[in-house]
Amino acid sequence: MKKSTSLLDSLLEDLESEDTNTSGKKQIIEINADNIQELWNQYVDHIRATAHGTYFPVAERQKPIFSPPNELILREDNTISSGFLDKNKSEMVNFFRDLTGTILTVTIEVVKENQDETPRKVFKSTKERFKEMAEKNPALLELQKLLDLDFDY
């Protein structure tokens, strides 16, 4: 006599057979400083279709840093972008856990963009530029008076 099975029993059997088939095939990837950018690019590809319009470009430009044993450091130069990263921390952690089997601690640091670089070019008014040039060459002040030049326009 044939044993009758319910739809629920057959679904459970399918899930169990799926688990046994895939559990042996999953390859664990070790995270290290050499492959963190490649793994991050996989994450960016993963979120490409589902990410909100402003989060994807923020994630795409990141240069993650791996700090042993299990810390992922992301540096951002503005608080709005760091907020997007912070909102998606759990998604990042889940992605890397599924990919590598490792639970990461994600740290987001807000850093000044030009901390160690040369300072940004400062735009000055005509009056400010003339004042700087006159400090270097006082003869310009005489020329300004002689020609009755006004830089306050």
C-alpha positions in Angstrom: 0.0 0.0 0.0 1.3 3.4 -1.0 1.9 5.9 1.9 0.1 9.2 1.3 2.1 12.3 1.9 0.9 15.8 2.3 2.1 18.8 0.4 3.9 20.1 3.5 5.7 16.8 4.0 6.9 16.8 0.4 8.1 20.4 0.7 10.0 19.6 3.8 11.7 16.6 2.1 12.7 18.9 -0.8 14.2 21.4 1.6 16.1 18.7 3.5 17.5 17.2 0.3 18.5 20.7 -0.9 20.3 21.3 2.4 22.3 18.1 2.1 23.1 18.7 -1.5 24.4 22.2 -1.0 26.0 22.0 2.4 29.0 20.0 1.1 29.5 22.2 -1.9 29.8 25.6 -0.2 33.4 26.9 -0.4 34.6 29.0 2.5 36.7 32.0 1.4 39.2 33.4 3.8 39.2 37.2 4.1 42.5 38.9 4.2 44.0 42.3 3.2 44.9 40.9 -0.3 41.4 39.9 -1.4 39.2 42.3 0.5 38.8 44.7 -2.5 37.8 41.8 -4.7 35.2 40.6 -2.1 33.9 44.2 -1.8 33.5 44.3 -5.5 31.4 41.2 -5.3 29.2 42.9 -2.7 28.9 46.0 -4.9 27.8 43.7 -7.8 25.3 42.0 -5.5 23.7 45.3 -4.4 23.8 46.9 -7.9 20.2 45.9 -8.7 18.7 46.4 -5.3 20.5 49.4 -3.8 18.8 52.7 -3.3 20.0 55.3 -5.9 22.3 57.1 -3.5 23.8 54.1 -1.6 25.2 52.3 -4.7 27.7 55.1 -5.7 28.8 55.5 -2.1 29.5 51.7 -1.8 31.1 51.6 -5.2 33.8 54.2 -4.4 34.8 52.6 -1.1 38.3 51.2 -0.6 37.7 48.8 2.3 40.5 48.0 4.7 40.6 44.6 6.4 42.0 44.6 10.0 42.6 41.1 11.5 40.9 39.2 13.0 37.5 40.2 11.6 37.1 43.9 11.1 36.1 45.7 7.9 37.0 49.4 8.0 35.3 51.8 5.6 36.4 55.5 5.5 34.2 58.2 4.2 34.8 61.9 4.0 31.3 63.1 4.7 28.6 62.3 7.3 25.8 61.8 4.8 27.6 59.0 2.9 28.7 57.4 6.2 25.0 57.4 7.2 24.2 55.4 4.1 27.0 52.9 4.9 25.8 52.7 8.5 22.2 52.0 7.5 23.4 49.0 5.4 25.8 47.5 7.9 23.7 44.5 8.6 23.3 43.8 4.9 27.1 43.9 4.5 27.7 41.6 7.5 25.1 39.1 6.2 26.6 39.2 2.7 30.2 38.5 3.9 28.9 35.9 6.4 27.1 34.0 3.6 30.1 34.4 1.2 32.9 33.6 3.6 31.4 32.1 6.8 33.0 34.9 8.8 31.1 37.4 10.8 32.7 40.8 10.4 32.7 43.8 12.5 32.1 46.8 10.3 33.6 50.1 11.4 32.8 53.3 9.5 35.2 56.2 10.0 34.4 59.8 9.0 37.7 61.4 8.0 38.6 64.7 6.5 39.2 64.4 2.8 42.5 66.4 2.7 43.9 65.5 6.1 47.3 64.5 4.8 47.1 65.9 1.3 47.9 69.4 0.0 45.2 71.9 0.9 42.4 72.7 -1.5 42.6 75.7 -3.8 41.0 78.6 -2.2 39.1 81.1 -4.4 39.7 84.7 -3.5 38.0 87.9 -4.5 39.7 90.5 -6.6 40.3 92.7 -3.6 41.9 89.8 -1.7 44.2 88.9 -4.6 45.3 92.5 -5.0 46.0 92.8 -1.3 48.3 89.7 -1.4 50.1 91.0 -4.6 50.5 94.4 -2.9 52.1 92.8 0.1 54.7 91.2 -2.2 55.1 94.3 -4.3 54.3 97.6 -2.6 54.7 99.5 -5.9 51.2 98.2 -6.9 49.7 100.4 -4.2 51.3 103.5 -5.9 50.0 102.3 -9.3 46.5 101.8 -7.9 46.5 105.4 -6.5 48.0 106.8 -9.7 45.5 105.2 -12.0 42.6 105.6 -9.4 41.7 101.9 -9.6 38.9 100.5 -7.4 38.8 96.8 -6.7 35.6 96.9 -4.6 33.2 96.2 -7.5 
